Amino acid sequence: LDLDNTGSGNVLIAETNALNIIKIDQDGTGTVNVTAGGTITVTGPVTATAGSVVLDANGVASSILVNNPVTTTGGSVSLLADHDVTFLAVGDVTSANGNVVVTADADGGAGADSGALTMADGTVINAFSGTITLSADENVTLGQLISTGSVVITSTAAGVVDGGDAGGTDIQAGAVTIDAVTGVGSGDAIDTTITSLDLDNTGSGNVLIAETNALNIIKI
C-alpha cells in the first residue's frame, strides 16, 4: 500500500491478508486506521498530520514489523498485534499530541509464547506529554521511551528487558508502572530518569533499576 491523502477525511483500510505498507501520508485532518488479517510490515513512513494512527494485525500468527517511522502531530498512536510487535532501530514512533499504545498478544492468547514486544537498540518511542503503554505476553524489550507523562509496561508471562544502550537512558518519564513475572532488567539494568516507580514482579528473576537522579518508590 502506497497512499497519499492531501486533503480532509479519514483513511480506513481493511485488508483480508498480510499487508506491506510502502507509505501512508495523511496530510488532512482525519485519522489513519489500517486493519489486516495477517502481518503488517511498515517498510515506509506512516504519517498523520492532525489525527490518530491505528495499525491492527488480526490473527494468531499476525504480527507488526515497524521498519520505518510512525508519526502523528495531532493524535494518538496504537499498534495492536495478535502475535509479536517488532521494531527496527529506525522504526521510531512519535506522537506530538497523544498517547502511544503498543500491544503484542492483543487477542489474549494463552501461554508464554503468544506475543513479544521487541524494540531494537536505538528505537525511540516519544509521546511528548502523553502516556506510553506497552504490553505483551512474552518479554517486553526496551529501546528508549520518552515522555513527560507516565509510562506503563506489562508482561503477563515474562519480563522487561534492556535492549541496549544506544541513545542513552531506557526510560525518560514521570511516573512509571511495571508489572512482570520473570524479572525487570534481570540481565542488564533498566536505565531510568523518572520521578516515581511502582513495580510488581510476581515470579522469578532480578529487579535491576539504575536511576540517574532522585527516585520516589511507590512500591516494589
N, C-alpha and C positions, 0 to 999 in steps of 0.2 A: 504493500500500500504506500503510495506517494501522493499526499493530499495537501492542497493549499486552500484555505478559506479566507479570502481577503476582506470580507465584509462582516455582516452580522449573522446570527444564527448558530445553532449548536452543530457539533459533529458527532453523529451517532452511528457507529459501525457494529454490526452483529455478524461475526464470521463463524461459519459452521465448523471449520477445522483450524489448523495452526495458521499463524499469520506472521509474516515478516514485514515490519514497519520500516520502510525506507525513509519516510519523513512525514510528519504531521505538523503543519504550520497554521495555527488558528489565530488569525490576526483580528478577528472580530471580538464581540463581547460575549460569545457563547462558550459553552463547555465542550470538552472532548471526552467522549465515553466510548471505549472500544472493548467489546467482549468477544471471546473466541472459544471455540470448542476444542482447542489444542494449545500448544505452546505459543506465546507471543515473544518474538525476538525484536528488540529495539536496535536496529542496525544504523539508524539515522536519528536526528534530533526530533523530539516531540515538544512542541512549544505552544503555549496558550497565553494570549495577551491579557485577557480580563475574565477568565473563567477557570473552573476546576478541571483536573485531568484524572480520569479513571481508566486504568487498564486492568481487565479481569479475565484471567485464564481459567476456564472451567473444565473439569475432568481430572480423574485421579492421577493421571500422568502429565498433566498440563502445568508447565512452569512459565515464569517470566525471566527472560535474559535481557538485562539492561546493559547494552554495549555502547550507548550514546546518551547524552543528557536528556533528562525530562525536566521541563521548566515551566512554571507559570508565575506571572507577575500579579495575578488578581484572584487567586483561589487556592483550593487545597489540591493535594496530590494523593491518590490512592492506588497502590499496586497490590493486586489480590490474585494469588495463585493457589490452586488446589494442591499443587506439589511444591517445587522449590522456587525461590526468588534469588537470582544471582546477578551481582553487579560486577562489571569490569571496572578498572581504575578510572576510566573516562566516563563511566555511567553515573555521573552525578545527578542528584535530584535537588531542585531548588524551588521553594515556594516563598515568594516575597510577601505574601499576604494571606497565609492559611496554614493549616495543619498538614503534616505528612504522615500517611499510614501505609505501612508495608506489612503484608500478611502472607506468610507461607503456610501451607496446610489450611487454606481458608475454608475447606469443606469439613474440617474436623476429623479427618481420617484417623483411625486408631493406630497405635504403635509409635515407636521412636524413630521411624524412618519415613514418615509421611510427608515431611516438608522441612527443608532447611532454608535459612535466610543467610546468604553469604555475601558480604561486601569485600571486594578485593582491597588490598593495601593501597591507599590513595583515593578510594571512593569517598565522596563527601555528600552527606545529606544535610542541607541547610534549610531550616524552616523560619529563619529570622526570629520573629516573636511567637511563632506558632508552636504547637505541641508535636513532637515526633513520637510515633508509636510503632514499635517493631514487635512482631510476634511470629513464633514458629513452633513446630512440634520438636524438630531436631535443634541443633546448635544455631544460635544467632551469632554470627561472626562479624565483628565491627571493623569498619574503616574509620571514618570520622563523622561524628554527629555534632551539629552546631545549632543552637537555639538560645535565645534569651528567655524562653519559656521553659516548659518541662519536657522531660524525656521519659518514656515508659517502655521497658523492654521485658518481654516474656518468652521463656522457653518452657513449654509444658512437659517435656520429657528429657531435656538435655541441658546444655549450659550456655553461658555467654562467653565468647572467646575473643581475644585480641587478634585482629587480622594482620597487624603490623604497625609500624611506627612512622610511615610516610605522612608528612603533613602535620605531625605533632600529636597533640592530645586527642584521645579517642572520643571523649565526650566533653563538650563545652556547653554548659546549660545551667539552668536554675535548679529546680527540684528534679531529682532522678529517682525513679522507682524501678527495681529489677526483681523479677521472680524467675528462679531457675531451679533445676533439680540436680545437676551434676557439676556445679561449681560456677564461679564467676571470676574470670581471669585466672583460672586454675593453673594453666601452664605459663602464662605471661600476664602480668598485672594489667588491669584496665586503667589507663591513664586518664585522669579527670581534672577539669576545672569547673567545679559545680558548687552550689550553695548547700544542698542537703541531699541525703541518701536514705532511702527506705528499701531494704534488701531482704529477700527471703530465698534461702537455698535449702530445699526440703530433702535432698538426698546426700550423695557423696560429693567429693571434690572440694578444693580450696576456694576461699574467697580472698582475692588479692586486688586491692584498690590502691592506686598511687595518686593522691590528690596534690595539686600544686599549691593550694592555699588553705585557709581555714575550712573546716567541714562540720556541718551540723548533721549528726547521725540521728535520724528519726527512729530507725530500727535496723538491726542486723540479726 
